[in-house]
Amino acid sequence: EEALADVMRARSLEPASLVINTAITQVLYDMRRYDDAEKSGRGVQQLDSAFQLGIVDLAKVLIEKGMAAEAVAMVQPILDLPGISHLEKVGVVAYALARAGRVDEAKALLSRPQSQPREGQSRRGMVAAALDAVGEREKAIEVLRAAIDDHDLWLAHYLSAAPYDELRKDRRVRELFSRVSSR
């Protein structure tokens, strides 16, 4: 609640800021207030429909609301465009595909050469969530461990987010997450 109050106060000072408005969506998502997060995310889209961070964060909300097909349709067109982390977008689309029951498509996306991290590029927690959603728990934990070791900022921000719910049931993942939260 305190984080939400802080970003709401920031928005009152700078109402057209895409970053601040997206932060509201992110906080509401983390609080699992998905209806409010969707409203906020759609507001960001009205400000700038090409703002990739806003697109990806709204897609994450829609996935949790059972609207994974819409999330895929939103992120796929920007998947290979420069902007936010390509691997984060791959993870979101693959997770959405898996949640939409399109597991083979999710696996195909995750196995593409351009969906692999380049030398020196950090791993992404959303890729781990997607791998787990397609039934590859061991690989998901390996990617999650690498994401934590690489200090994936998105992962640290979303430790309690829904895509990690199934992974969190695994003792090894809880131990990994405790490393992040103790930093």
C-alpha positions in Angstrom: 0.0 0.0 0.0 2.9 2.4 0.8 4.4 1.8 -2.7 1.1 2.5 -4.3 0.7 5.7 -2.3 4.2 6.8 -3.4 3.6 6.3 -7.1 0.2 7.9 -6.9 1.7 10.9 -5.3 4.4 11.0 -8.0 1.7 10.8 -10.7 -0.1 13.8 -9.1 3.1 15.8 -9.7 3.7 14.4 -13.2 0.4 13.0 -14.6 1.7 12.4 -18.2 4.8 10.5 -17.2 4.8 7.1 -18.9 7.3 5.7 -16.4 5.3 6.8 -13.4 2.0 5.6 -14.9 3.6 2.2 -15.7 4.9 2.0 -12.1 1.3 2.2 -10.9 0.4 -0.7 -13.2 3.4 -2.6 -11.8 2.5 -2.0 -8.2 -1.1 -3.0 -8.7 0.0 -6.1 -10.5 2.3 -7.0 -7.7 -0.6 -6.5 -5.3 -2.7 -8.8 -7.5 -5.3 -6.1 -8.0 -5.6 -7.1 -11.6 -8.7 -5.1 -12.5 -7.1 -1.9 -11.3 -3.8 -2.8 -12.9 -5.6 -3.4 -16.2 -7.3 0.0 -16.0 -4.0 1.6 -15.2 -2.2 -0.3 -18.0 -4.8 0.7 -20.6 -4.4 4.3 -19.4 -0.7 4.0 -20.3 -1.6 2.7 -23.7 -3.8 5.8 -24.2 -0.8 8.0 -23.4 1.5 6.1 -25.8 0.4 2.9 -27.5 4.0 2.1 -28.6 5.6 2.3 -25.1 7.0 -1.2 -24.8 7.2 -1.3 -21.0 3.6 -0.4 -20.8 2.7 -3.0 -23.4 4.6 -5.8 -21.6 3.3 -4.9 -18.1 -0.3 -4.7 -19.4 0.2 -8.1 -21.1 1.4 -9.6 -17.7 -1.8 -8.3 -16.1 -4.0 -9.7 -18.9 -2.4 -13.2 -18.6 -3.3 -13.3 -14.9 -6.9 -12.2 -15.8 -7.2 -15.2 -18.2 -6.7 -13.1 -21.3 -3.5 -14.7 -22.4 -4.4 -14.7 -26.1 -4.8 -10.9 -26.0 -1.5 -10.6 -24.2 0.2 -12.6 -26.9 -1.4 -10.4 -29.6 -0.1 -7.3 -27.8 3.6 -8.4 -27.3 4.3 -10.5 -30.4 4.4 -7.5 -32.8 7.1 -5.9 -30.6 9.0 -9.1 -29.8 11.9 -8.4 -32.2 11.9 -4.6 -32.0 14.6 -2.8 -30.1 13.4 -1.5 -26.8 13.1 -3.3 -23.5 14.9 -6.6 -23.0 14.2 -9.1 -25.8 14.5 -12.0 -23.3 11.8 -10.4 -21.1 9.5 -10.1 -24.0 10.2 -13.7 -25.0 9.5 -14.9 -21.5 6.2 -13.0 -21.4 5.0 -14.3 -24.8 6.0 -17.9 -24.0 4.4 -17.7 -20.6 1.2 -16.3 -22.2 1.2 -19.0 -24.9 1.6 -21.7 -22.3 -1.2 -20.2 -20.2 -3.4 -20.1 -23.3 -2.8 -23.8 -23.8 -0.4 -23.3 -26.8 2.4 -25.2 -25.2 4.1 -26.3 -28.4 4.2 -22.8 -29.6 5.7 -21.6 -26.3 8.4 -24.4 -26.5 9.2 -23.4 -30.1 9.6 -19.7 -29.1 11.8 -20.6 -26.1 14.0 -22.8 -28.3 14.7 -20.3 -31.0 18.4 -19.3 -31.2 17.4 -15.6 -30.8 15.5 -16.5 -27.6 18.8 -17.5 -26.0 20.9 -15.0 -24.0 23.9 -13.7 -25.8 27.3 -13.7 -24.2 27.2 -11.4 -21.2 23.5 -10.9 -21.4 21.6 -11.6 -18.1 19.0 -14.3 -17.9 15.3 -13.3 -17.2 13.0 -14.7 -14.5 10.1 -14.6 -16.9 11.8 -17.1 -19.1 12.0 -19.4 -16.0 8.3 -18.9 -15.4 7.6 -19.8 -19.0 9.8 -22.9 -18.9 8.0 -24.0 -15.8 4.6 -23.4 -17.5 5.6 -25.7 -20.3 6.6 -28.4 -17.9 10.4 -27.9 -17.8 10.9 -27.4 -14.1 14.6 -28.3 -13.9 15.5 -26.1 -16.8 13.3 -23.3 -15.2 15.3 -23.5 -11.9 18.6 -23.4 -13.8 17.5 -20.3 -15.7 16.1 -18.8 -12.5 19.4 -19.4 -10.7 21.2 -17.7 -13.5 18.8 -14.7 -13.5 19.3 -14.3 -9.8 23.1 -14.6 -10.2 22.9 -12.0 -13.0 20.8 -9.7 -10.8 17.7 -9.6 -13.0 16.1 -6.4 -11.9 12.7 -7.4 -13.2 12.8 -10.6 -11.1 13.7 -8.7 -8.0 10.8 -6.4 -8.6 8.3 -9.2 -9.1 9.4 -11.9 -6.6 5.8 -12.3 -5.3 4.2 -12.1 -8.8 1.8 -14.8 -10.0 4.0 -16.3 -12.8 6.3 -17.6 -10.0 3.6 -19.2 -7.9 4.1 -22.8 -9.1 7.9 -22.4 -9.0 7.7 -21.1 -5.4 6.2 -24.4 -4.3 9.7 -25.9 -4.9 12.0 -25.7 -1.9 15.0 -24.9 -4.1 13.2 -21.9 -5.6 12.2 -20.6 -2.2 15.8 -20.8 -1.2 16.8 -18.9 -4.3 14.2 -16.2 -3.7 15.3 -15.8 -0.1 18.8 -14.9 -1.5 17.2 -12.1 -3.5 15.0 -10.7 -0.7 18.0 -10.7 1.7 20.0 -8.4 -0.6 
